[in-house]
Amino acid sequence: MSATADRRIVIGRIMGVFGVRGWVRVMSHTEPRENILSYPNWQVRRGEDWQTLKLLEGRLQGKGVVVSLEGLDDRDVARGLVGCDIAVHRDELPPLADNEFYWSDLQGFDVVTTDGVALGQVDHLFETGANDVLVVRGEREHLIPMVFEQYVLDVDLGARRIEVDWDPEF
């Protein structure tokens, strides 16, 4: 497995227990949220260690997702996973069309203005409801709306570089 394929991508977090049979409540980072149920093998992080847990079944429940995981059949045992991240290996994500990317693929990319001014590197992205936002860290932090053709002019996956129309002082 290549370093890229072996890279874990966090797709959710265990938020609480559900019922008495070891089911857990999950906050899904997938879109739509029930897509988290399409991954049969979850990597669950306890501290610095990762453990593979097999997804047995799951469903939408209210505004969230609840799941049953192999080896969890007791509420008290399940409680020990509350707060743990859920990840999958990068190569388990669906393939993308040309010029598409996952947010996690952009982390570490250099960000430069149309005038060639280096702003820093992509630390992470977040949603605002209106649009996604690039968090760029360099000499200072820049929050750049991920709006193509207005602020984000080019994403070069090969060069790991994003060109933006952005004032370095903002």
Backbone as JSON Lines, residues from 0, in Angstrom:
{"i":0,"aa":"M","n":[0.85,-1.17,0.0],"ca":[0.0,0.0,0.0],"c":[0.9,1.23,0.0]}
{"i":1,"aa":"S","n":[0.61,2.19,-0.85],"ca":[1.42,3.4,-0.93],"c":[1.17,4.3,0.28]}
{"i":2,"aa":"A","n":[2.07,5.26,0.49],"ca":[1.91,6.19,1.61],"c":[0.6,6.96,1.49]}
{"i":3,"aa":"T","n":[0.21,7.33,0.25],"ca":[-1.04,8.06,0.05],"c":[-2.23,7.16,0.36]}
{"i":4,"aa":"A","n":[-2.19,5.92,-0.14],"ca":[-3.3,4.99,0.08],"c":[-3.43,4.63,1.56]}
{"i":5,"aa":"D","n":[-2.29,4.57,2.26],"ca":[-2.28,4.18,3.66],"c":[-2.73,5.33,4.57]}
{"i":6,"aa":"R","n":[-2.76,6.54,4.04],"ca":[-3.13,7.7,4.84],"c":[-4.58,7.57,5.3]}
{"i":7,"aa":"R","n":[-4.8,7.83,6.57],"ca":[-6.16,7.76,7.11],"c":[-6.85,9.1,6.94]}
{"i":8,"aa":"I","n":[-8.12,9.04,6.55],"ca":[-8.94,10.22,6.38],"c":[-10.07,10.14,7.4]}
{"i":9,"aa":"V","n":[-10.15,11.11,8.29],"ca":[-11.2,11.11,9.32],"c":[-12.54,11.43,8.66]}
{"i":10,"aa":"I","n":[-13.51,10.54,8.87],"ca":[-14.83,10.7,8.26],"c":[-15.94,10.87,9.31]}
{"i":11,"aa":"G","n":[-15.58,10.85,10.59],"ca":[-16.6,11.01,11.62],"c":[-16.01,10.88,13.01]}
{"i":12,"aa":"R","n":[-16.93,10.9,13.98],"ca":[-16.52,10.81,15.39],"c":[-17.64,10.13,16.17]}
{"i":13,"aa":"I","n":[-17.27,9.3,17.11],"ca":[-18.24,8.65,17.99],"c":[-18.6,9.65,19.08]}
{"i":14,"aa":"M","n":[-19.9,9.96,19.17],"ca":[-20.36,11.04,20.05],"c":[-21.06,10.56,21.32]}
{"i":15,"aa":"G","n":[-21.53,9.33,21.32],"ca":[-22.23,8.85,22.51],"c":[-22.7,7.42,22.31]}
{"i":16,"aa":"V","n":[-23.36,6.9,23.32],"ca":[-23.9,5.55,23.23],"c":[-25.38,5.64,22.88]}
{"i":17,"aa":"F","n":[-25.91,4.53,22.35],"ca":[-27.31,4.48,21.95],"c":[-27.86,3.12,22.37]}
{"i":18,"aa":"G","n":[-28.78,3.12,23.31],"ca":[-29.37,1.87,23.78],"c":[-28.45,1.13,24.74]}
{"i":19,"aa":"V","n":[-28.8,-0.13,24.99],"ca":[-28.05,-0.92,25.97],"c":[-27.22,-2.03,25.33]}
{"i":20,"aa":"R","n":[-27.28,-2.16,24.0],"ca":[-26.6,-3.27,23.33],"c":[-25.29,-2.87,22.64]}
{"i":21,"aa":"G","n":[-24.72,-1.74,23.03],"ca":[-23.42,-1.37,22.52],"c":[-23.43,-0.52,21.26]}
{"i":22,"aa":"W","n":[-24.59,-0.09,20.81],"ca":[-24.65,0.81,19.66],"c":[-24.1,2.17,20.05]}
{"i":23,"aa":"V","n":[-23.59,2.91,19.07],"ca":[-23.04,4.24,19.34],"c":[-23.64,5.26,18.38]}
{"i":24,"aa":"R","n":[-23.69,6.51,18.87],"ca":[-24.11,7.65,18.05],"c":[-22.87,8.19,17.35]}
{"i":25,"aa":"V","n":[-23.03,8.52,16.07],"ca":[-21.89,8.97,15.27],"c":[-22.2,10.31,14.64]}
{"i":26,"aa":"M","n":[-21.24,11.22,14.69],"ca":[-21.31,12.45,13.91],"c":[-20.53,12.16,12.62]}
{"i":27,"aa":"S","n":[-21.22,12.18,11.51],"ca":[-20.61,11.87,10.22],"c":[-20.11,13.14,9.54]}
{"i":28,"aa":"H","n":[-18.9,13.07,8.99],"ca":[-18.35,14.16,8.19],"c":[-18.57,13.94,6.69]}
{"i":29,"aa":"T","n":[-19.3,12.87,6.35],"ca":[-19.55,12.59,4.94],"c":[-20.78,13.35,4.47]}
{"i":30,"aa":"E","n":[-20.91,13.49,3.18],"ca":[-22.06,14.19,2.6],"c":[-22.68,13.31,1.54]}
{"i":31,"aa":"P","n":[-23.92,12.85,1.68],"ca":[-24.77,13.03,2.85],"c":[-24.26,12.21,4.03]}
{"i":32,"aa":"R","n":[-24.74,12.53,5.21],"ca":[-24.18,11.94,6.43],"c":[-24.28,10.42,6.47]}
{"i":33,"aa":"E","n":[-25.27,9.84,5.81],"ca":[-25.41,8.38,5.85],"c":[-24.37,7.66,4.99]}
{"i":34,"aa":"N","n":[-23.6,8.4,4.2],"ca":[-22.53,7.76,3.4],"c":[-21.48,7.1,4.29]}
{"i":35,"aa":"I","n":[-21.39,7.49,5.54],"ca":[-20.43,6.87,6.45],"c":[-20.73,5.37,6.59]}
{"i":36,"aa":"L","n":[-21.99,4.99,6.34],"ca":[-22.4,3.6,6.47],"c":[-21.92,2.74,5.29]}
{"i":37,"aa":"S","n":[-21.36,3.35,4.26],"ca":[-20.89,2.58,3.11],"c":[-19.46,2.07,3.28]}
{"i":38,"aa":"Y","n":[-18.83,2.39,4.4],"ca":[-17.47,1.91,4.67],"c":[-17.53,0.78,5.69]}
{"i":39,"aa":"P","n":[-17.2,-0.46,5.28],"ca":[-17.37,-1.6,6.17],"c":[-16.32,-1.71,7.28]}
{"i":40,"aa":"N","n":[-15.14,-1.16,7.06],"ca":[-14.06,-1.27,8.05],"c":[-13.65,0.12,8.52]}
{"i":41,"aa":"W","n":[-13.9,0.39,9.78],"ca":[-13.58,1.69,10.35],"c":[-12.28,1.6,11.13]}
{"i":42,"aa":"Q","n":[-11.46,2.62,10.99],"ca":[-10.28,2.8,11.82],"c":[-10.71,3.74,12.94]}
{"i":43,"aa":"V","n":[-10.64,3.28,14.17],"ca":[-11.08,4.08,15.32],"c":[-9.85,4.4,16.16]}
{"i":44,"aa":"R","n":[-9.66,5.7,16.43],"ca":[-8.47,6.14,17.17],"c":[-8.8,6.29,18.65]}
{"i":45,"aa":"R","n":[-8.07,5.52,19.44],"ca":[-8.1,5.64,20.9],"c":[-6.74,6.18,21.31]}
{"i":46,"aa":"G","n":[-6.71,7.45,21.69],"ca":[-5.42,8.07,22.0],"c":[-4.6,8.17,20.73]}
{"i":47,"aa":"E","n":[-3.42,7.56,20.74],"ca":[-2.55,7.54,19.55],"c":[-2.68,6.25,18.76]}
{"i":48,"aa":"D","n":[-3.43,5.28,19.28],"ca":[-3.54,3.97,18.64],"c":[-4.8,3.88,17.78]}
{"i":49,"aa":"W","n":[-4.68,3.17,16.66],"ca":[-5.81,2.92,15.77],"c":[-6.22,1.46,15.87]}
{"i":50,"aa":"Q","n":[-7.5,1.23,15.86],"ca":[-8.07,-0.11,15.93],"c":[-9.07,-0.26,14.8]}
{"i":51,"aa":"T","n":[-9.04,-1.38,14.09],"ca":[-10.01,-1.62,13.03],"c":[-11.25,-2.28,13.63]}
{"i":52,"aa":"L","n":[-12.41,-1.66,13.36],"ca":[-13.69,-2.21,13.81],"c":[-14.6,-2.37,12.6]}
{"i":53,"aa":"K","n":[-15.23,-3.52,12.51],"ca":[-16.12,-3.81,11.39],"c":[-17.52,-3.26,11.68]}
{"i":54,"aa":"L","n":[-18.07,-2.54,10.72],"ca":[-19.43,-2.01,10.82],"c":[-20.41,-3.16,10.57]}
{"i":55,"aa":"L","n":[-21.27,-3.44,11.53],"ca":[-22.26,-4.51,11.38],"c":[-23.56,-3.99,10.78]}
{"i":56,"aa":"E","n":[-24.05,-2.9,11.32],"ca":[-25.25,-2.28,10.78],"c":[-25.35,-0.85,11.29]}
{"i":57,"aa":"G","n":[-26.17,-0.07,10.61],"ca":[-26.34,1.31,11.02],"c":[-27.54,1.93,10.31]}
{"i":58,"aa":"R","n":[-27.94,3.1,10.81],"ca":[-29.1,3.78,10.21],"c":[-29.1,5.24,10.65]}
{"i":59,"aa":"L","n":[-29.86,6.03,9.92],"ca":[-30.11,7.4,10.34],"c":[-31.0,7.36,11.57]}
{"i":60,"aa":"Q","n":[-30.73,8.23,12.52],"ca":[-31.54,8.3,13.73],"c":[-31.64,9.78,14.1]}
{"i":61,"aa":"G","n":[-32.8,10.37,13.85],"ca":[-32.94,11.8,14.1],"c":[-32.02,12.57,13.17]}
{"i":62,"aa":"K","n":[-31.21,13.45,13.75],"ca":[-30.27,14.24,12.95],"c":[-28.91,13.58,12.84]}
{"i":63,"aa":"G","n":[-28.77,12.37,13.34],"ca":[-27.48,11.7,13.33],"c":[-27.55,10.3,12.76]}
{"i":64,"aa":"V","n":[-26.51,9.54,13.08],"ca":[-26.37,8.16,12.63],"c":[-26.06,7.31,13.85]}
{"i":65,"aa":"V","n":[-26.66,6.13,13.92],"ca":[-26.32,5.18,14.98],"c":[-25.84,3.91,14.32]}
{"i":66,"aa":"V","n":[-24.86,3.25,14.98],"ca":[-24.26,2.06,14.39],"c":[-23.97,0.99,15.44]}
{"i":67,"aa":"S","n":[-23.88,-0.23,14.92],"ca":[-23.42,-1.36,15.7],"c":[-22.09,-1.8,15.1]}
{"i":68,"aa":"L","n":[-21.09,-1.94,15.97],"ca":[-19.75,-2.33,15.53],"c":[-19.39,-3.69,16.12]}
{"i":69,"aa":"E","n":[-18.67,-4.49,15.35],"ca":[-18.25,-5.81,15.8],"c":[-17.46,-5.7,17.11]}
{"i":70,"aa":"G","n":[-17.82,-6.55,18.06],"ca":[-17.12,-6.56,19.34],"c":[-17.71,-5.61,20.38]}
{"i":71,"aa":"L","n":[-18.65,-4.79,19.97],"ca":[-19.31,-3.88,20.92],"c":[-20.73,-4.37,21.14]}
{"i":72,"aa":"D","n":[-20.95,-5.03,22.25],"ca":[-22.3,-5.52,22.53],"c":[-22.75,-5.11,23.92]}
{"i":73,"aa":"D","n":[-22.04,-4.16,24.5],"ca":[-22.34,-3.71,25.85],"c":[-22.2,-2.19,25.91]}
{"i":74,"aa":"R","n":[-23.17,-1.55,26.53],"ca":[-23.17,-0.08,26.62],"c":[-21.92,0.46,27.3]}
{"i":75,"aa":"D","n":[-21.45,-0.2,28.34],"ca":[-20.27,0.28,29.07],"c":[-19.01,0.19,28.22]}
{"i":76,"aa":"V","n":[-18.88,-0.86,27.45],"ca":[-17.73,-1.0,26.55],"c":[-17.8,0.08,25.46]}
{"i":77,"aa":"A","n":[-19.0,0.28,24.9],"ca":[-19.19,1.3,23.86],"c":[-18.86,2.69,24.39]}
{"i":78,"aa":"R","n":[-19.18,2.96,25.64],"ca":[-18.91,4.27,26.24],"c":[-17.42,4.6,26.16]}
{"i":79,"aa":"G","n":[-16.56,3.59,26.17],"ca":[-15.12,3.81,26.08],"c":[-14.66,4.37,24.75]}
{"i":80,"aa":"L","n":[-15.53,4.34,23.73],"ca":[-15.19,4.87,22.41],"c":[-15.71,6.29,22.18]}
{"i":81,"aa":"V","n":[-16.47,6.82,23.11],"ca":[-17.02,8.17,22.94],"c":[-15.87,9.17,22.81]}
{"i":82,"aa":"G","n":[-15.96,9.99,21.78],"ca":[-14.92,10.98,21.51],"c":[-13.85,10.5,20.54]}
{"i":83,"aa":"C","n":[-13.91,9.25,20.13],"ca":[-12.89,8.71,19.22],"c":[-13.21,9.08,17.77]}
{"i":84,"aa":"D","n":[-12.16,9.41,17.02],"ca":[-12.3,9.68,15.59],"c":[-12.51,8.38,14.83]}
{"i":85,"aa":"I","n":[-13.23,8.48,13.72],"ca":[-13.45,7.36,12.8],"c":[-12.78,7.74,11.49]}
{"i":86,"aa":"A","n":[-11.97,6.83,10.95],"ca":[-11.26,7.12,9.7],"c":[-11.34,5.9,8.78]}
{"i":87,"aa":"V","n":[-11.02,6.14,7.52],"ca":[-10.84,5.08,6.55],"c":[-9.53,5.38,5.82]}
{"i":88,"aa":"H","n":[-8.97,4.36,5.18],"ca":[-7.77,4.58,4.38],"c":[-8.16,5.36,3.12]}
{"i":89,"aa":"R","n":[-7.3,6.25,2.68],"ca":[-7.56,7.14,1.54],"c":[-8.03,6.35,0.31]}
{"i":90,"aa":"D","n":[-7.45,5.19,0.06],"ca":[-7.81,4.43,-1.14],"c":[-9.2,3.79,-1.05]}
{"i":91,"aa":"E","n":[-9.87,3.88,0.1],"ca":[-11.23,3.37,0.24],"c":[-12.28,4.41,-0.16]}
{"i":92,"aa":"L","n":[-11.86,5.66,-0.34],"ca":[-12.79,6.7,-0.76],"c":[-13.16,6.5,-2.22]}
{"i":93,"aa":"P","n":[-14.35,6.91,-2.64],"ca":[-14.74,6.76,-4.04],"c":[-13.8,7.51,-4.97]}
{"i":94,"aa":"P","n":[-13.55,6.95,-6.16],"ca":[-12.68,7.66,-7.12],"c":[-13.32,8.98,-7.54]}
{"i":95,"aa":"L","n":[-12.47,9.92,-7.91],"ca":[-12.93,11.25,-8.3],"c":[-12.77,11.46,-9.79]}
{"i":96,"aa":"A","n":[-13.58,12.34,-10.32],"ca":[-13.44,12.74,-11.72],"c":[-12.25,13.69,-11.84]}
{"i":97,"aa":"D","n":[-11.83,13.96,-13.06],"ca":[-10.75,14.92,-13.28],"c":[-11.13,16.26,-12.65]}
{"i":98,"aa":"N","n":[-10.14,16.92,-12.1],"ca":[-10.29,18.24,-11.48],"c":[-11.18,18.22,-10.23]}
{"i":99,"aa":"E","n":[-11.36,17.07,-9.62],"ca":[-12.05,16.97,-8.34],"c":[-11.02,16.55,-7.29]}
{"i":100,"aa":"F","n":[-11.32,16.84,-6.03],"ca":[-10.4,16.49,-4.96],"c":[-11.17,16.42,-3.65]}
{"i":101,"aa":"Y","n":[-10.58,15.74,-2.7],"ca":[-11.1,15.74,-1.34],"c":[-10.39,16.84,-0.57]}
{"i":102,"aa":"W","n":[-11.08,17.41,0.41],"ca":[-10.47,18.45,1.24],"c":[-9.13,18.0,1.78]}
{"i":103,"aa":"S","n":[-9.08,16.77,2.27],"ca":[-7.84,16.28,2.89],"c":[-6.68,16.28,1.91]}
{"i":104,"aa":"D","n":[-6.97,16.18,0.62],"ca":[-5.91,16.19,-0.39],"c":[-5.24,17.56,-0.49]}
{"i":105,"aa":"L","n":[-5.94,18.62,-0.08],"ca":[-5.41,19.98,-0.2],"c":[-4.55,20.4,0.99]}
{"i":106,"aa":"Q","n":[-4.6,19.65,2.07],"ca":[-3.81,20.01,3.24],"c":[-2.33,19.99,2.89]}
{"i":107,"aa":"G","n":[-1.64,21.07,3.26],"ca":[-0.22,21.18,2.99],"c":[0.11,21.85,1.67]}
{"i":108,"aa":"F","n":[-0.91,22.11,0.83],"ca":[-0.66,22.8,-0.45],"c":[-0.17,24.21,-0.19]}
{"i":109,"aa":"D","n":[0.77,24.67,-1.04],"ca":[1.2,26.06,-1.0],"c":[0.11,26.93,-1.6]}
{"i":110,"aa":"V","n":[-0.1,28.1,-1.03],"ca":[-1.1,29.04,-1.53],"c":[-0.37,30.32,-1.9]}
{"i":111,"aa":"V","n":[-0.56,30.73,-3.17],"ca":[0.09,31.95,-3.67],"c":[-0.95,32.83,-4.34]}
{"i":112,"aa":"T","n":[-0.67,34.14,-4.31],"ca":[-1.58,35.09,-4.95],"c":[-1.27,35.15,-6.44]}
{"i":113,"aa":"T","n":[-2.13,35.83,-7.18],"ca":[-1.92,36.0,-8.63],"c":[-0.64,36.79,-8.9]}
{"i":114,"aa":"D","n":[-0.17,37.56,-7.9],"ca":[1.08,38.31,-8.03],"c":[2.29,37.5,-7.57]}
{"i":115,"aa":"G","n":[2.08,36.24,-7.21],"ca":[3.18,35.38,-6.79],"c":[3.57,35.5,-5.33]}
{"i":116,"aa":"V","n":[2.77,36.18,-4.52],"ca":[3.07,36.32,-3.09],"c":[2.63,35.04,-2.37]}
{"i":117,"aa":"A","n":[3.59,34.41,-1.67],"ca":[3.28,33.19,-0.92],"c":[2.54,33.55,0.36]}
{"i":118,"aa":"L","n":[1.35,32.97,0.54],"ca":[0.55,33.23,1.74],"c":[0.78,32.19,2.82]}
{"i":119,"aa":"G","n":[1.23,31.02,2.45],"ca":[1.44,29.93,3.4],"c":[0.94,28.62,2.83]}
{"i":120,"aa":"Q","n":[0.54,27.73,3.73],"ca":[0.04,26.42,3.33],"c":[-1.35,26.18,3.89]}
{"i":121,"aa":"V","n":[-2.11,25.36,3.17],"ca":[-3.46,25.0,3.63],"c":[-3.32,24.14,4.89]}
{"i":122,"aa":"D","n":[-3.92,24.63,5.97],"ca":[-3.94,23.87,7.22],"c":[-5.16,22.94,7.23]}
{"i":123,"aa":"H","n":[-6.32,23.52,6.91],"ca":[-7.54,22.73,6.84],"c":[-8.62,23.58,6.16]}
{"i":124,"aa":"L","n":[-9.78,23.0,5.97],"ca":[-10.94,23.69,5.41],"c":[-12.1,23.51,6.37]}
{"i":125,"aa":"F","n":[-13.08,24.41,6.28],"ca":[-14.3,24.23,7.05],"c":[-15.48,24.8,6.27]}
{"i":126,"aa":"E","n":[-16.68,24.34,6.65],"ca":[-17.91,24.8,6.02],"c":[-18.49,25.97,6.79]}
{"i":127,"aa":"T","n":[-19.11,26.89,6.06],"ca":[-19.81,27.99,6.72],"c":[-21.3,27.97,6.4]}
{"i":128,"aa":"G","n":[-21.69,27.14,5.47],"ca":[-23.07,27.14,4.99],"c":[-23.15,27.85,3.66]}
{"i":129,"aa":"A","n":[-22.53,29.01,3.56],"ca":[-22.53,29.75,2.3],"c":[-21.49,29.17,1.35]}
{"i":130,"aa":"N","n":[-20.3,28.88,1.87],"ca":[-19.22,28.3,1.07],"c":[-18.18,27.69,2.0]}
{"i":131,"aa":"D","n":[-17.29,26.91,1.44],"ca":[-16.2,26.34,2.21],"c":[-15.11,27.4,2.34]}
{"i":132,"aa":"V","n":[-14.27,27.25,3.36],"ca":[-13.22,28.23,3.61],"c":[-11.88,27.52,3.78]}
{"i":133,"aa":"L","n":[-10.86,28.01,3.05],"ca":[-9.48,27.54,3.21],"c":[-8.86,28.26,4.39]}
{"i":134,"aa":"V","n":[-8.26,27.53,5.29],"ca":[-7.48,28.13,6.37],"c":[-6.02,27.99,5.97]}
{"i":135,"aa":"V","n":[-5.4,29.13,5.67],"ca":[-4.02,29.16,5.18],"c":[-3.15,29.73,6.29]}
{"i":136,"aa":"R","n":[-2.11,28.98,6.67],"ca":[-1.2,29.44,7.71],"c":[0.17,29.71,7.13]}
{"i":137,"aa":"G","n":[0.67,30.89,7.4],"ca":[2.0,31.32,6.99],"c":[2.49,32.29,8.03]}
{"i":138,"aa":"E","n":[2.99,33.45,7.6],"ca":[3.39,34.47,8.57],"c":[2.18,34.92,9.38]}
{"i":139,"aa":"R","n":[1.02,34.82,8.77],"ca":[-0.24,35.1,9.44],"c":[-1.28,34.13,8.91]}
{"i":140,"aa":"E","n":[-2.43,34.09,9.53],"ca":[-3.5,33.19,9.08],"c":[-4.42,33.94,8.12]}
{"i":141,"aa":"H","n":[-4.77,33.27,7.02],"ca":[-5.72,33.81,6.05],"c":[-6.91,32.85,5.96]}
{"i":142,"aa":"L","n":[-8.11,33.41,5.96],"ca":[-9.34,32.63,5.75],"c":[-9.87,33.02,4.39]}
{"i":143,"aa":"I","n":[-9.74,32.1,3.42],"ca":[-10.06,32.41,2.03],"c":[-11.28,31.59,1.6]}
{"i":144,"aa":"P","n":[-12.35,32.27,1.18],"ca":[-13.52,31.52,0.7],"c":[-13.14,30.64,-0.5]}
{"i":145,"aa":"M","n":[-13.58,29.4,-0.47],"ca":[-13.29,28.45,-1.54],"c":[-14.31,28.66,-2.65]}
{"i":146,"aa":"V","n":[-14.23,29.84,-3.28],"ca":[-15.14,30.2,-4.36],"c":[-14.3,30.27,-5.64]}
{"i":147,"aa":"F","n":[-14.53,29.29,-6.51],"ca":[-13.76,29.18,-7.74],"c":[-14.09,30.33,-8.69]}
{"i":148,"aa":"E","n":[-13.09,30.75,-9.4],"ca":[-13.14,31.82,-10.4],"c":[-13.32,33.2,-9.77]}
{"i":149,"aa":"Q","n":[-13.57,33.26,-8.47],"ca":[-13.62,34.56,-7.8],"c":[-12.4,34.73,-6.91]}
{"i":150,"aa":"Y","n":[-12.17,33.78,-6.0],"ca":[-11.0,33.84,-5.12],"c":[-9.99,32.74,-5.44]}
{"i":151,"aa":"V","n":[-10.48,31.53,-5.68],"ca":[-9.61,30.4,-6.01],"c":[-9.58,30.27,-7.53]}
{"i":152,"aa":"L","n":[-8.4,30.56,-8.09],"ca":[-8.28,30.58,-9.55],"c":[-7.75,29.27,-10.12]}
{"i":153,"aa":"D","n":[-6.9,28.57,-9.34],"ca":[-6.32,27.33,-9.87],"c":[-5.91,26.43,-8.72]}
{"i":154,"aa":"V","n":[-6.22,25.14,-8.85],"ca":[-5.74,24.13,-7.92],"c":[-4.91,23.16,-8.75]}
{"i":155,"aa":"D","n":[-3.6,23.17,-8.53],"ca":[-2.68,22.3,-9.27],"c":[-2.3,21.14,-8.36]}
{"i":156,"aa":"L","n":[-2.97,19.99,-8.57],"ca":[-2.75,18.83,-7.71],"c":[-1.32,18.31,-7.84]}
{"i":157,"aa":"G","n":[-0.78,18.34,-9.05],"ca":[0.58,17.84,-9.26],"c":[1.63,18.68,-8.56]}
{"i":158,"aa":"A","n":[1.49,19.98,-8.63],"ca":[2.45,20.9,-8.01],"c":[2.11,21.17,-6.54]}
{"i":159,"aa":"R","n":[0.96,20.69,-6.07],"ca":[0.49,20.92,-4.7],"c":[0.46,22.42,-4.41]}
{"i":160,"aa":"R","n":[-0.25,23.13,-5.29],"ca":[-0.26,24.59,-5.25],"c":[-1.65,25.11,-5.59]}
{"i":161,"aa":"I","n":[-2.08,26.16,-4.87],"ca":[-3.36,26.81,-5.12],"c":[-3.08,28.28,-5.39]}
{"i":162,"aa":"E","n":[-3.6,28.77,-6.51],"ca":[-3.47,30.19,-6.84],"c":[-4.76,30.89,-6.47]}
{"i":163,"aa":"V","n":[-4.62,32.03,-5.76],"ca":[-5.81,32.77,-5.31],"c":[-5.7,34.23,-5.66]}
{"i":164,"aa":"D","n":[-6.86,34.84,-5.83],"ca":[-6.96,36.27,-6.01],"c":[-7.31,36.83,-4.62]}
{"i":165,"aa":"W","n":[-6.28,37.19,-3.86],"ca":[-6.47,37.55,-2.46],"c":[-5.44,38.59,-2.05]}
{"i":166,"aa":"D","n":[-5.86,39.55,-1.28],"ca":[-4.97,40.57,-0.77],"c":[-4.17,39.98,0.4]}
{"i":167,"aa":"P","n":[-2.83,39.95,0.29],"ca":[-2.01,39.37,1.37],"c":[-2.18,40.07,2.71]}
{"i":168,"aa":"E","n":[-2.67,41.29,2.7],"ca":[-2.85,42.04,3.95],"c":[-4.18,41.74,4.62]}
{"i":169,"aa":"F","n":[-5.04,41.0,3.95],"ca":[-6.36,40.7,4.5],"c":[-6.35,39.38,5.2]}
